[in-house]
Each structure stands twice: as C-alpha cells, then as structure tokens.
Amino acid sequence: MKAQSMRGDWQMVQRLWRYLGAQPGRFAAALCLYPLNSLCVILPPYLIKTIFDEAIAQHDRHRLVVLSIAYLVVLVLEYVTGFASEYSLSVLGQRAMFALRRDIFAHVQRLPIGFFDRQPLGRTLTRMTTDVEALAEVFSTGAITILSDLLTIVGVVAMMLRIDVHLTAFAFLVVPPLVLVAAFFQRYARQAFGSIRKHIARINAFLAEYLSAMAVVQIFGQQRRTADQFEGLNDDFRRANQQAIFFDAALYAIVEAIGTCAIAALLAYGAFHLEGGALRAGVMVAFIQYIRRFFVPVRDLSTKYTVLQSAFAAAERILGLLDEKPFAPLNQGFRLAAMQQGLELRDVHFAYAAEPTEADFILKGLNLTLHRGERLALVGATGSGKTTVLKLLNRFYDPQRGAVLIDGVDAREVRLHDLRRLFAVVQQDVQLFSGTVLENVAFCERIDVTAARRALRDVGAEAMLARLPRGEDTHVFEQGSNFSAGERQLLALARALALDPEVLVLDEATSNIDSDTEQRIQAALDLLLRDRTAVVVAHRLSTIEKMDRIVVMDGGRILQQGSHAELMQRGGAYRDLVEVQHTAASPPPTARSGSPK
Amino acid sequence: MRLLLTHVRRRLPRFGWGIFMLLLTNLTSMAIPQLIRMAVDLFHNAERDPDSPAATARLLARLPWPLRASLEAMASLPLSPLLRVALALCIVALLGMLFRTASRVHLLFAARDVEVDIRCSMYRHLTDLDPHFYAQHTTGDLLSRATNDLTQVRLMLGPGLLNLFNTVVAYAMALPLMVWMSPKLTLVAFATYPPALALMRHLGKRLYVANRTQQQALGQLTAQAQENLRGAFLVRAFAAESSQEKRFSAVNARYLNDSLVQAWIRSGMFRLSMSLAAFGTMATVLWGGMDVMEGRLSLGDVVAIIEYMALLSWPTFALGWVMSLWQRGTASLARIEEILASQPLAAPPPLALPEALPASLSVVGLSVRYADSFALQGVSFEVPEGTTVGIVGAIGSGKTTLFMALLRMVERSAGQIAYGGMAIDDFGLQPLRRRFGLVPQNPTLFSDTIANNIAFGAPESSPEAIAAAAAAAALEDDLRVLPQGLQTQVGERGVALSGGQKQRCAIARALLLDPPILLLDDALSAVDVATEARILTYLQQRRAGRTTLIVAHRLSAVQHANQILVFEQGRIVQRGSPAELLAAEGFYATLAAQQQSTAAEVSP
C-alpha cells in the first residue's frame, strides 16, 4: 500500500518535472546555489572558533583582523547566496506554475460539456487556482529545499565532528528526544490545523448562506436563533484553535529548551575533561552556534513537510483534472467552409450516462433531417429530448449509436471548430462576461467591433443603450446583474446576429421574459430568423407557429411533424397540446361569473 | 479602536497573564548568556589555574544578583562549579519552556477569543440591519470583513502584540546587561542597526504593496477562470476557446510578473538588513578580541555580548513585521467598525398591543422611493379580514416592494399602513412580522434538512405539523422519491432541488406558521399547472376565512381572488373582481387573452 503510494508520488513528480525541466538554465542555477549557500551557512561558526582559539588566545592581532574580515565576508556571502538561491527557485517555480495554469486552462477548454454537468463549478475552479497555489507554495516557502536543508544538517554535523568527535556525540544526546518530541507534537498540531480548516470552512459557509438570505431570517424572526447557532460554530472553531495553539507553542518552547540543554551537555562534558583543556572557548561558541544552525532546519522540517504534503495532494487533484479525456481535437478532420445541403440525425440513440442502461436512453433511434434554409420547431414535454437534439447537432455530445451527418458526412469526421462555427446558440440563461456591453457582443475573435455595433442597432438595443450611463461602454457586472432578463436576452440575440451564423439554434430563448419585453425581443428574433436555417425549442405558441415545420417529440421519438396548419388540421398530439394550453392558461368560466369562493 | 478596547477589556486577564509570562520568559532567556559567560571564563581559568576556588568566587561575583544567589545556593551540592552552571542552565531551560508555552498560549488564546467575540457580535449586528444596508454591501464583501479582515485584527493582537512586547522587554533587559559588561562593545555591536532597521521598514512597505498587487492579480485570475467555467457551454458553442485562452493568458502573465516582484522583495528584504547588521557582529568580534588581548574584557564577556546580539536579532527584525501587522490590522479594524457602526433604519418602538387584532390591512397613499425613482407611488387599497387579493403587473411594477413595505423591510417615503386598524409603526418589527407568512419570489433554502428548512420560522414544530405543511404544499410525491424524505439534506452538500420543489418548500415554510396574513410573491411560477391547482385548492379550503395576498403572472393563480389589483410603474392602474377586469379593457384582459393564445408551458 505504502510502496504503491510512493510509486504514485514518483509518477506525479515525473509528470510535473516537465515544467521545471523546461527551464534548464534556471534549474541548474538553483541547483548550484543551494549547496553554495549550505557551505556559507556552515563556515561562520568555524571561523569564530578559529578567531577565539587561535587569534585571540595567541594574541595575534594581524590574524584577528584578517579572520574578522573573512568572517564578515562569509556572513554577507551567506545572505547573498541565500537570496540568490531563494529567488532563482521562485522564478523557476512561478514560471512553472504559469505554464501549468496555462495548460490546465487550455485543457479545460477541450473537455466535453458533459464534464461540467457532472462536476460542480467550484471544484474545477479550485483545481485551477487554489490547488496551483498550494503547489506554488512549495517554491515560495522553500519547501522544495528540504534536500538542501539536509545538506546543511549533514554539513553542520560534519564540521562538529571535525572539531571534536566526542563533544559532538555528547551534544547530540539531545537529538533523540528532539526528534521524538517534534514527531509527537507535529502529529497533533497537524490534526488540530486540519480541524481548524474544517471549522473555518463551516463558518464561511454559514456566513455566505445566511448573509445572502438575511431578509428571510428577519422576516421569519430567526435572528437570535441563527446568532446562537453561529456562536456554536465559533465555539467549536475556538476550541480547535486552542489545541493547535497549545501544541504549536509547546513544540516551539520545547525545541528551544532542548537547544539550551544541549549547551548544558557541552558544559558537563567539559567539566569531566577539564584537565586536557578539551573545551576551549572558541570550540564552545562554535558548538553553540552549530547547535542553533542544526535546530533551525530541523524545526522547519515539519512545516516544510506539511507544505509538501498538501502540495502532493493538490498535484494529485490537478493531474486528475488533466487526465480527464478531452472531447475531440478542435482542429482535425475535414475542413468545412459552409453547409450546402443540411443536417441529418440518422438512427440516433443517445444517453447522457457514460455506461447507459436501456432506461437511460433519451433518444431512441431518432431520424430527423434539417434542410438548408428550413426553420424547424421542436415541441414536446420536459424530457422528450428536444434540448438533447440541439446539443447533438453542433456536436456537444456524440451519439452512442447512429450518426449526425452534415452534408452527408459524419460530423465526427469534420473539424470540430469548423462545425461549431456554423452555429449560433441562444439559451434561456444568458451568459455575460465582465467587460463592456460591446465586448460582450464581440465575445469571440470572429466578431469585430463594427459587426457588434451593427448587430446591437439591428436588434433594437439602441433605446437600452441610450439609457445606460456610458452606452455601449457600460461595464457589465458579475452575471450581468445590472441588466434585466429581457435586456440580457437582447444582448444574446445581438451576439448571435453579429456572428451571422449558417444555423441558428434557440433553446427556450424567450421563456423567462414578461410579455412587455417580449414585444421588443420578438422583433429582434424575426430579424434573426429571416432567411436562415434554424432549430427552435420554444414554449410560446406565437414563436412555434411561424416555423416551417413543427416536430412533436415524445420519449425520444418523433410523434408527428408538419406545419402548424397541417398539424392543427390533422389533429393528434400537437392539437391536444395547443388546446390543453388554452384551457390551463386562461381563467375558467367560474371566475368570469364572479363567484370566487 | 474603541471596539477593540471593549473586546480586549473582556479578555484582559488573559492578556495580562500572557504579558507577565512573557516577562518571565525573557528573564530566563537573559540568564543563558550570563551562564555561558561564566562557563567560558571557568574554562579559561581552568586552563591556567585549574579549579581555583578564589577565581570561581571572583567570576561568581560578576554575575547579576539573582543568578549569583542561585548558584551560591547550589554550592552545597557535591558538584564542580562547571557542573553547577550546567545544572543551572538546564533549570533555566526548563523554566523558560514553561513560561514560553504559557505566554504564547495566553496571548494567542486571548487574540482568538477577541476574534471570535467580534465575529459573533458582528453577526448579531448584521441580523439587525435592513435590506437597505444589504443592497449596499455584497455578501462577498461582508464575508471578507468577517473573515479576512478579522484575521488581520487577530494577527495584530496575537503575534503582533506578542512580538511587540517581546522586543520591548528583550531590549529593556539585554541593553543594560550589555552596557554593564562593556558600553563600547554595545555601541559597536548596534552601530549598523539603525540603517538596517530603516531599510527593513522601507522594504517592508514595498513588500506590503507587492503582496496586495499580487493578491489582486490572483483575484482577477480566479474571476476569469470562474467566468470561463460558468460559460463553458457558450465558449464551445461559439468556438471561442482560443480567444478565451488569450484573455486568460494576459491575467496569468500579470500574476506571474507580480509574483516575481513579490518574491524579489521577500527574498531580499530580510537578508539585506541582516548583511548590514553583520558589520556589527564582525566589529564586536574584532574589538572584543582586541580588548581581550589587552585584558580589558574576559573571553566570557565577548561571548556573552555575541550571545545577547543573537538573542536580540529576531526581536529586532520582527519589528518590521510587527509594523506591517499593525498597519494592516488597524486598516481592517476600520472596515469592521464601519459595519458595526451601520444602524438599522427603523428603531423598533415597542407598544403594548392587543394580541387579537383583525387580520385586515389598510394602505393609504403608500410611496416607496429607491435612490432616484419611485418603486411605489400613492398606492391605496383595503384588504378586509378573510379576503384574498390578487396582485398582477409587469416586472418592476412594484409588487414585491409592496410586500416589503408591509413587512417593514423597506422604509416608506410617504403614506400609512394599518394592520387591524393599528399603524404598523406601533408594532415592534418582530411582532409585526410574526403576523405575516411570506413566500418570496426566489425561495431560499439553507444547507440543512428539508424538515428544518420548513420549520425555519417555527423551529419547535412537531414532526407531524411539518409533514402536514409539506403535504399542503404538494411536496409529498417529491419526498417519497428523495433518499431520506423530510430528513434529506439540501443545498451545498446535499441534494439539489428543482426550482418548483424549492418554491413548494418555501410555501410549506409559510403555511407551517399558519399566519394571519399569507403573502405569496409569484410563489407558484416554477410549479406546473396541475400542482398549482392542487396548492390553490388547498389554500381555498384550509385558509377559508383567512387573509391572503397573491402576486402572480399566471392568471390561474388569482382567478379566485375577491379583489385584483393591477400594478403599473408603482401605481395601481386597475382594480376590481376578476370578472369585472376581464370585462373591462386593460392589462388584465390583455394578459388573459395572451395566455389563452400562448403555450405558456408545454405540459401534456
């Protein structure tokens, strides 16, 4: 089990290695600077020992001056190499993270849309931001320097041994208790910190939820109760913190005390070997400083280990995202400039599930053709498969059986980008981006500013723009909250019009709009539908009846098709549907007679 | 600042103990160089004059009084002087460990306590503020003040205060000891500290700015990624992958650049100052060495002074950090105080009222103003007890505002509202709101069980009552399908309910209260026609003789009302029974005609 996870870690490092290996120069620099820095960390105490025991004890003024200057130089070098190694590592790491973020983003653009149905948005966002940050912390906190810390520790021990083997052995009597204590407290501190994170997440979630619903809390008079509930969460948080603080403080204090005890051990050793002059002042000072230089990396080891651990966890999640299979290459296959004949769904079986059972199938052997220039309405109950048809046409999904054909060619053989560029889609929920109104219409590279302006004018958005403080340069707030549903829909229509697409797809584009706004939208829609191939899913009869052909769907199959007039005349599902709507939507006769109760 | 003082005062004993322990900790730290000094000189003497009692006595005499007394007290132990020093060192280390743990625990606990206290009082205060306040502050902003800003305040009080006091105490103790041993060396040792500190402070400010810029860039990066994920469908539909990548690349590059600037200052700042300070260390060794050769100082004196410098190096350079903690902490504190200083618009004036008032409403000349435009203007109507009023009108015509005004969630700019003949201003806010049950337009469910969500306004309700309310809201069929029925978790970590299910939960929540007046704000928009009919039938049966106000877009929801009010741009433009309005020309008749010819929802 353990070996397996080690191997997994190793594979992960290998995959991430690409990002560091791409900068060989910087990597080599960081690789050389760290040992140099370790060397500079080891030297000063040795120089102090020489100064005390050789220069001062021998009353050698000249040597004192020379060695003091050497001491200063080494100290400054220690800081300079420390800076250079840390900074070069930061550059290496940050550039690697830049490339990683770029790759994740590009990868996410290529994932099938089904991925987003499955995964909550927040989770993917965390992979792209917080998890990369956790990985970057390896470089910014120098956690990756654990190896060079070990080098420093080895160097310190080597120097101590060089000065005095017995003394070193004596001083290191304290190392086993140090390691034990550190291991013990760190385990508890880590648990405590984990529990803090959990509690703070609960507090954040509570605040996010209740602050945004404060009106409900107030209307229902639950201020006091929710405050008590919140206090309970905070008390748990406080308790978790107290544990962590205690373990952290105790660890810090114990490590400090053990360091002092190590000095006491030196003295005791000296006391027993007083005659031989074994412990000279310089040796003692050097040892005190070495012990300190030994303890600092040992103490930091745990913090760095924690950073590494969370980085490994983050890397695993990031690689998990990168392992998600992309939908299809965007730029491979037959080139397609325009649609000549039309689209066809041939014996299409489709289910959203990855390994569908019979019950999962939304479309069951659907055959449907759409000729160029024809305008088609899809009608049917929720779950009849209307929206699914739309998503198969511009290849958001591939059918499990059967095929979608464009001009007689399987859509899977056509370059995905070319295929999707034939379409413009307008949905019920309009997606607006941060930026100005104009930028939102000119949302992709294919729409230039002139086309966007013309489209805004053509859909009749002028009155709306005139009302805005800065016209087309007005900034759109997050989620377009400074625009009404109707205004957002108007922008979406302008966006579609600016694209001047071969095929227009409307997915319940006018469902959420009140009657007043609909008048304006309707004019824009008529303009958009003129001389165009279109597929429309709509609820409003006024939209449906204008289409060339109406396809009534039920349970993933076609029930009826024909023009409005034909279907009304023929009778059946469509006419029933229209009639049911009339009775359901209009006040029944009892209300007219004026007897409400 | 006053806020902080109030809360600190509550935890004063903790802070006091912490600071007292900090004093003791520093006392033990100060003893260590003196003991090392003693030991070094003992060794030195031993080399020349092994174990001379006279020399030992002379060395002892140089120690500060408490240490001398302690070592003399140990004289009876059968130990050599050096071993006695070693033992003393161990005792000091042990005491230091206890004091150090205690000081950190007390001070950091106290800071956490203050953090938690402020956060709880913030939430309590926030529950009193009205929608006017919430319109001006986004949830994200408030959340950030209650967490990030509070963290800054806590850091200022915890590590900030700890290190500040530690520095002051350490200097106050170490400087006299150093001067006492050698004024000249003390001066030499600290010669380069002022420029080093000035540099530290300067770079500290730049680091603060660099950190902020970097955080802003990270914020932009996150926002961009979030937007892209939210628009995943659109990006694909418009084949806009490459323009999205380009956009992201720009913020990604900015973040890289800001990170590198930050890394440059962060890696350089501390080390540059330390390099300056290194001159002092070197000078101490050099001059100290000279003095030892000339017999003015003992070897132990020089070692002790070097040790004191090592002891002071962290407290000194932590000052830069403390300063920035203080800066950020006070800025954050101001942002928190701003929230706590916000007052709710209406101070509830309590007035003794009879419990049993008729559930009737009388609205006269009601106007509500938002910023520069009227949401309601001169609205007057009467609702006799036990009647049902339907309210229709286009989006933005003031229907929701009317409900908010009834509940005193918004302030009126003119007009009077009376409940059961009493002005609603004479009720306290809570007693007034308890008389209403609102089903809002966008129902809010909390991350909790469905049962607790339904019982939100009446947490003490029996399970039977909750089940009955759920049944009344036509939730039974849905509950049967859900894994744990009423006990199913919804929201963030639970099941995602459909819009219609959420609406029906909100209806159940209001019905459970059995309120004198029920307010339905377009509460049936997301349920299908058949379910709507079921709920309406229930309401007609069970709330017969009770007062109900229904806002609706589908006329089927208001067809049984006694009275219909048609709103347009904040005014009532038509009123009458459904039959009267159907016969007359206007919004209602037009809407009825439209809804007849429109397939408003396709559900066979």
Chai-1 contact restraints between the chains, C-beta under 6 A:
chainA,res_idxA,chainB,res_idxB,connection_type,confidence,min_distance_angstrom,max_distance_angstrom,comment,restraint_id
A,I51,B,V285,contact,1.0,0.0,6.0,A-B,restraint_1
A,I56,B,G289,contact,1.0,0.0,6.0,A-B,restraint_2
A,I56,B,V292,contact,1.0,0.0,6.0,A-B,restraint_3
A,H59,B,M293,contact,1.0,0.0,6.0,A-B,restraint_4
A,L64,B,G289,contact,1.0,0.0,6.0,A-B,restraint_5
A,S68,B,M282,contact,1.0,0.0,6.0,A-B,restraint_6
A,S68,B,V285,contact,1.0,0.0,6.0,A-B,restraint_7
A,S68,B,L286,contact,1.0,0.0,6.0,A-B,restraint_8
A,Y71,B,M282,contact,1.0,0.0,6.0,A-B,restraint_9
A,L72,B,A278,contact,1.0,0.0,6.0,A-B,restraint_10
A,L72,B,M282,contact,1.0,0.0,6.0,A-B,restraint_11
A,L75,B,A278,contact,1.0,0.0,6.0,A-B,restraint_12
A,V76,B,S275,contact,1.0,0.0,6.0,A-B,restraint_13
A,V76,B,A278,contact,1.0,0.0,6.0,A-B,restraint_14
A,Y79,B,R271,contact,1.0,0.0,6.0,A-B,restraint_15
A,Y79,B,M274,contact,1.0,0.0,6.0,A-B,restraint_16
A,Y79,B,S275,contact,1.0,0.0,6.0,A-B,restraint_17
A,G82,B,R271,contact,1.0,0.0,6.0,A-B,restraint_18
A,F83,B,S267,contact,1.0,0.0,6.0,A-B,restraint_19
A,F83,B,G268,contact,1.0,0.0,6.0,A-B,restraint_20
A,F83,B,R271,contact,1.0,0.0,6.0,A-B,restraint_21
A,E86,B,S267,contact,1.0,0.0,6.0,A-B,restraint_22
A,Y87,B,S267,contact,1.0,0.0,6.0,A-B,restraint_23
A,S90,B,A263,contact,1.0,0.0,6.0,A-B,restraint_24
A,Q94,B,L256,contact,1.0,0.0,6.0,A-B,restraint_25
A,Q94,B,S259,contact,1.0,0.0,6.0,A-B,restraint_26
A,Q94,B,L260,contact,1.0,0.0,6.0,A-B,restraint_27
A,F98,B,N252,contact,1.0,0.0,6.0,A-B,restraint_28
A,F98,B,L256,contact,1.0,0.0,6.0,A-B,restraint_29
A,R101,B,N252,contact,1.0,0.0,6.0,A-B,restraint_30
A,R102,B,N252,contact,1.0,0.0,6.0,A-B,restraint_31
A,F105,B,F248,contact,1.0,0.0,6.0,A-B,restraint_32
A,A106,B,E245,contact,1.0,0.0,6.0,A-B,restraint_33
A,Q109,B,E241,contact,1.0,0.0,6.0,A-B,restraint_34
A,F116,B,A232,contact,1.0,0.0,6.0,A-B,restraint_35
A,L121,B,L229,contact,1.0,0.0,6.0,A-B,restraint_36
A,T124,B,L229,contact,1.0,0.0,6.0,A-B,restraint_37
A,L125,B,A225,contact,1.0,0.0,6.0,A-B,restraint_38
A,L125,B,Q226,contact,1.0,0.0,6.0,A-B,restraint_39
A,L125,B,L229,contact,1.0,0.0,6.0,A-B,restraint_40
A,M128,B,A225,contact,1.0,0.0,6.0,A-B,restraint_41
A,T129,B,T222,contact,1.0,0.0,6.0,A-B,restraint_42
A,L207,B,L143,contact,1.0,0.0,6.0,A-B,restraint_43
A,L207,B,A146,contact,1.0,0.0,6.0,A-B,restraint_44
A,A208,B,L143,contact,1.0,0.0,6.0,A-B,restraint_45
A,E209,B,F446,contact,1.0,0.0,6.0,A-B,restraint_46
A,L211,B,T139,contact,1.0,0.0,6.0,A-B,restraint_47
A,L211,B,L142,contact,1.0,0.0,6.0,A-B,restraint_48
A,S212,B,T139,contact,1.0,0.0,6.0,A-B,restraint_49
A,A213,B,T444,contact,1.0,0.0,6.0,A-B,restraint_50
A,M214,B,Y134,contact,1.0,0.0,6.0,A-B,restraint_51
A,A215,B,P131,contact,1.0,0.0,6.0,A-B,restraint_52
A,V216,B,T444,contact,1.0,0.0,6.0,A-B,restraint_53
A,I219,B,L407,contact,1.0,0.0,6.0,A-B,restraint_54
A,I219,B,R433,contact,1.0,0.0,6.0,A-B,restraint_55
A,I219,B,L438,contact,1.0,0.0,6.0,A-B,restraint_56
A,F220,B,F456,contact,1.0,0.0,6.0,A-B,restraint_57
A,F220,B,G457,contact,1.0,0.0,6.0,A-B,restraint_58
A,G221,B,Q430,contact,1.0,0.0,6.0,A-B,restraint_59
A,G221,B,R433,contact,1.0,0.0,6.0,A-B,restraint_60
A,Q223,B,T127,contact,1.0,0.0,6.0,A-B,restraint_61
A,A227,B,Y123,contact,1.0,0.0,6.0,A-B,restraint_62
A,A227,B,R124,contact,1.0,0.0,6.0,A-B,restraint_63
A,A227,B,T127,contact,1.0,0.0,6.0,A-B,restraint_64
A,F230,B,Y123,contact,1.0,0.0,6.0,A-B,restraint_65
A,E231,B,C120,contact,1.0,0.0,6.0,A-B,restraint_66
A,N234,B,V116,contact,1.0,0.0,6.0,A-B,restraint_67
A,N234,B,R119,contact,1.0,0.0,6.0,A-B,restraint_68
A,N234,B,C120,contact,1.0,0.0,6.0,A-B,restraint_69
A,R238,B,R112,contact,1.0,0.0,6.0,A-B,restraint_70
A,R238,B,V116,contact,1.0,0.0,6.0,A-B,restraint_71
A,N241,B,R112,contact,1.0,0.0,6.0,A-B,restraint_72
A,Q242,B,F109,contact,1.0,0.0,6.0,A-B,restraint_73
A,I245,B,L108,contact,1.0,0.0,6.0,A-B,restraint_74
A,F246,B,V105,contact,1.0,0.0,6.0,A-B,restraint_75
A,A249,B,T101,contact,1.0,0.0,6.0,A-B,restraint_76
A,A249,B,R104,contact,1.0,0.0,6.0,A-B,restraint_77
A,A249,B,V105,contact,1.0,0.0,6.0,A-B,restraint_78
A,A250,B,T101,contact,1.0,0.0,6.0,A-B,restraint_79
A,A253,B,M97,contact,1.0,0.0,6.0,A-B,restraint_80
A,A253,B,R100,contact,1.0,0.0,6.0,A-B,restraint_81
A,A253,B,T101,contact,1.0,0.0,6.0,A-B,restraint_82
A,I254,B,M97,contact,1.0,0.0,6.0,A-B,restraint_83
A,A257,B,A93,contact,1.0,0.0,6.0,A-B,restraint_84
A,A257,B,M97,contact,1.0,0.0,6.0,A-B,restraint_85
A,T260,B,A93,contact,1.0,0.0,6.0,A-B,restraint_86
A,C261,B,C90,contact,1.0,0.0,6.0,A-B,restraint_87
A,C261,B,A93,contact,1.0,0.0,6.0,A-B,restraint_88
A,A264,B,A86,contact,1.0,0.0,6.0,A-B,restraint_89
A,A264,B,L89,contact,1.0,0.0,6.0,A-B,restraint_90
A,A264,B,C90,contact,1.0,0.0,6.0,A-B,restraint_91
A,L267,B,A39,contact,1.0,0.0,6.0,A-B,restraint_92
A,L267,B,L82,contact,1.0,0.0,6.0,A-B,restraint_93
A,L267,B,V85,contact,1.0,0.0,6.0,A-B,restraint_94
A,L267,B,A86,contact,1.0,0.0,6.0,A-B,restraint_95
A,A268,B,A86,contact,1.0,0.0,6.0,A-B,restraint_96
A,A271,B,S80,contact,1.0,0.0,6.0,A-B,restraint_97
A,A271,B,L82,contact,1.0,0.0,6.0,A-B,restraint_98
A,A271,B,L83,contact,1.0,0.0,6.0,A-B,restraint_99
A,L274,B,A46,contact,1.0,0.0,6.0,A-B,restraint_100
A,G277,B,E47,contact,1.0,0.0,6.0,A-B,restraint_101
A,L279,B,F43,contact,1.0,0.0,6.0,A-B,restraint_102
A,A281,B,V40,contact,1.0,0.0,6.0,A-B,restraint_103
A,A281,B,L299,contact,1.0,0.0,6.0,A-B,restraint_104
A,V285,B,V303,contact,1.0,0.0,6.0,A-B,restraint_105
A,A381,B,P604,contact,1.0,0.0,6.0,A-B,restraint_106
A,H417,B,A239,contact,1.0,0.0,6.0,A-B,restraint_107
A,R420,B,A239,contact,1.0,0.0,6.0,A-B,restraint_108
A,R421,B,A239,contact,1.0,0.0,6.0,A-B,restraint_109
A,V425,B,A237,contact,1.0,0.0,6.0,A-B,restraint_110
A,Q431,B,G231,contact,1.0,0.0,6.0,A-B,restraint_111
A,Q431,B,L234,contact,1.0,0.0,6.0,A-B,restraint_112
A,F433,B,E227,contact,1.0,0.0,6.0,A-B,restraint_113
A,C444,B,F238,contact,1.0,0.0,6.0,A-B,restraint_114
A,C444,B,A240,contact,1.0,0.0,6.0,A-B,restraint_115
A,C444,B,S243,contact,1.0,0.0,6.0,A-B,restraint_116
A,E445,B,S243,contact,1.0,0.0,6.0,A-B,restraint_117
A,D514,B,A394,contact,1.0,0.0,6.0,A-B,restraint_118
A,D514,B,I395,contact,1.0,0.0,6.0,A-B,restraint_119
A,S515,B,Q594,contact,1.0,0.0,6.0,A-B,restraint_120
A,D516,B,A394,contact,1.0,0.0,6.0,A-B,restraint_121
A,H539,B,A599,contact,1.0,0.0,6.0,A-B,restraint_122
A,H539,B,E601,contact,1.0,0.0,6.0,A-B,restraint_123
A,H539,B,V602,contact,1.0,0.0,6.0,A-B,restraint_124
A,R540,B,T598,contact,1.0,0.0,6.0,A-B,restraint_125
A,L541,B,T598,contact,1.0,0.0,6.0,A-B,restraint_126
A,L541,B,A599,contact,1.0,0.0,6.0,A-B,restraint_127
A,L577,B,P604,contact,1.0,0.0,6.0,A-B,restraint_128
A,Q581,B,A599,contact,1.0,0.0,6.0,A-B,restraint_129
A,H582,B,Q596,contact,1.0,0.0,6.0,A-B,restraint_130
A,A584,B,V529,contact,1.0,0.0,6.0,A-B,restraint_131
A,A585,B,Q595,contact,1.0,0.0,6.0,A-B,restraint_132
A,A585,B,Q596,contact,1.0,0.0,6.0,A-B,restraint_133
A,A585,B,A600,contact,1.0,0.0,6.0,A-B,restraint_134
A,S586,B,Q595,contact,1.0,0.0,6.0,A-B,restraint_135
A,S586,B,Q596,contact,1.0,0.0,6.0,A-B,restraint_136
A,P587,B,L555,contact,1.0,0.0,6.0,A-B,restraint_137
A,P587,B,Q559,contact,1.0,0.0,6.0,A-B,restraint_138
A,P587,B,A592,contact,1.0,0.0,6.0,A-B,restraint_139
A,A591,B,Q559,contact,1.0,0.0,6.0,A-B,restraint_140
A,A591,B,P578,contact,1.0,0.0,6.0,A-B,restraint_141
A,R592,B,A579,contact,1.0,0.0,6.0,A-B,restraint_142
A,R592,B,L582,contact,1.0,0.0,6.0,A-B,restraint_143
A,G594,B,S577,contact,1.0,0.0,6.0,A-B,restraint_144
A,G594,B,A579,contact,1.0,0.0,6.0,A-B,restraint_145
A,P596,B,H560,contact,1.0,0.0,6.0,A-B,restraint_146
A,P596,B,N562,contact,1.0,0.0,6.0,A-B,restraint_147
